[in-house]
Amino acid sequence: SPNIYSSISSLGLDLTANLSLSGKLILDHAISYQDDGRTNQAAVAGLDYKIDKALTLSLGILTDRGTLEADGQTNSIKFFEPETTQGFLVVALAF
């Protein structure tokens, strides 16, 4: 199995008592037993609305991709790329 190194950076901003913005960048670098390396990234941005203390709605986007560009030499981080970006809606209920 490969060795995996991860870095996670998060940022949150409360806009009101019930509304907040959040963002997260995750970088993973895996090295196989043959010394091949691969880096992946995930960037998440969301808007959270707390309806009451038990119910929260979250709306956001997720970009998940490898960082290696088509030239095979360059690595880059992209927070938004139409080909790999997905939208999400989460309904969270706490008991």
C-alpha positions in Angstrom: 0.0 0.0 0.0 1.2 3.5 -0.7 2.4 6.1 1.8 -0.1 9.0 1.9 0.6 12.5 3.1 -2.3 14.9 3.6 -2.8 18.5 4.3 -6.2 20.0 5.1 -6.8 23.8 5.4 -10.3 25.1 6.5 -11.8 28.5 6.7 -15.2 29.5 8.1 -17.1 32.8 8.4 -20.3 33.4 10.3 -22.4 35.9 8.4 -25.3 35.9 10.9 -26.3 33.8 13.8 -27.9 31.2 11.4 -25.9 31.7 8.1 -22.3 30.8 7.5 -19.8 30.3 4.7 -17.1 27.6 4.8 -14.2 26.4 2.6 -11.8 23.6 2.7 -8.7 22.6 0.6 -7.4 19.0 0.9 -4.2 17.9 -0.7 -3.1 14.3 -0.7 0.2 13.0 -2.0 0.6 9.2 -2.3 3.9 7.4 -3.0 3.7 3.7 -4.2 6.2 1.0 -3.3 7.7 1.7 -6.8 8.3 5.3 -5.9 5.6 6.7 -8.2 4.0 9.8 -6.8 0.5 11.2 -7.4 -1.1 14.3 -5.9 -4.8 14.9 -5.7 -6.8 17.9 -4.4 -10.3 18.5 -3.2 -11.7 22.0 -2.8 -15.1 22.5 -1.1 -17.1 25.7 -0.6 -20.4 25.8 1.2 -23.2 28.0 2.5 -24.8 26.6 5.7 -28.2 27.7 7.1 -29.2 26.7 10.6 -33.0 26.4 10.7 -33.1 25.5 14.4 -30.7 23.8 16.8 -31.5 20.4 15.3 -31.8 21.1 11.5 -29.2 22.6 9.2 -29.1 22.9 5.4 -25.9 23.1 3.4 -25.5 24.1 -0.3 -22.1 24.0 -2.0 -19.7 22.8 -4.6 -16.8 20.3 -4.6 -13.9 20.1 -7.0 -12.0 16.8 -6.8 -9.1 16.2 -9.3 -5.5 15.2 -9.7 -3.1 18.1 -9.8 -1.0 16.9 -12.7 -1.6 18.9 -15.9 -1.8 17.4 -19.5 1.9 18.2 -20.1 2.9 15.6 -17.6 5.3 18.0 -15.8 3.2 20.7 -14.2 1.1 20.4 -11.0 -1.6 23.0 -10.2 -4.4 23.6 -7.8 -7.7 24.7 -9.2 -10.5 25.7 -6.9 -13.1 25.4 -9.7 -12.9 23.3 -12.8 -16.2 22.7 -14.7 -15.2 19.2 -15.7 -14.7 17.9 -12.2 -17.0 20.2 -10.1 -20.1 18.8 -8.4 -22.9 20.6 -6.5 -24.4 19.3 -3.3 -27.3 19.8 -0.9 -27.1 18.4 2.6 -29.9 18.2 5.1 -28.4 17.5 8.6 -30.6 16.5 11.5 -29.1 16.3 15.0 -30.7 14.3 17.8 
